[in-house]
C-alpha cells in the first residue's frame, strides 16, 4: 500500500508512521495529541477495508 496513487493513502500512512515512531521512542510530550487521533482513524480505515 505505500506505493499507491492516492494522496490520502500516503498522508494516512505518514500519520500512522509518525505515531508509531513517537510511541516507539516513548516521546509523548507536546500538543500534538490530534495527530494520534488522526493516526487512529486512518488505522481503523485500513483495518476495516
PyMOL commands that set and color helices and strands:
alter all, ss='L'
color gray80, all
select helices_A, chain A and resi 7-24+33-47
alter helices_A, ss='H'
color red, helices_A
deselect
rebuild
show_as cartoon
